[in-house]
Amino acid sequence: MGLIQDYSLVLIFFILPIIFVLQPLFLAKMSEGKDETDLVSLKRKKRLLYRQIKELEMEFDMGNVNDSDYQNSRNALKQEVSSVIAQIKSF
């Protein structure tokens, strides 16, 4: 029983403070990885939106979409792309 109490004191007084001190070093690396994945997903979303604009233009050129729907959809997609680009630039 005395041995367990001795090791618990070692854990409390030495190991836990070391973990507490080293924690920011590991959290910084984890947050950097998250930022990179956020940036990658934003770039992917931008490419997807550009592709949607091209497909919309192609549908309009073929006559499958009327003029008012084309303008509304294109403007909405352009606004969304603009917000994504602003988010990318903020990184």
Summary of the structure (lengths in Angstrom):
residues: 91
radius of gyration: 26.5
end to end distance: 54.9
largest distance: 85.3
contacts: 202
relative contact order: 0.09
helix: 92%
strand: 0%
